[in-house]
Amino acid sequence: MIVDLHGIGPSNRFLIPQRDRRWSQALILLLAVSTLVVFALGLVGWPRLRSTSIHYELIRLRAQVAELEQRQRSLMLELERERSPEHLSARARALGMVPAAPAGLPAPADTEVSQ
């Protein structure tokens, strides 16, 4: 049962339902503004992001340089130790080598190397 009470509520019987014709223009404007905002943020943010990644790469490379410099120092110390006369004479004695006789003189018999 439908009760029709005239004058109690609003009546829209004289209005013709229509679509808002400006919604497409508003949507296009909203999309254009959104695109401009994203583009502006990209222009501001991309160089910042790139500089941050370059900074991290620089930190990594500096750590690698420090590690390589430490390795170079240790290798230089090892090279100097290997070149030292004391170390060379010890290695020569371990290999069975004897000091050379002065030029023009025969080597003493007790220092000759046996075959």
Secondary structure, DSSP 8 states (H G I E B T S, - for coil): -----TTTS---TT------TTHHHHHHHHHHHHHHHHHHHHHHHHHHHHHHHHHHHHHHHHHHHHHHHHHHHHHHHHHHHHHSHHHHHHHHHHTT------TTS---GGG----
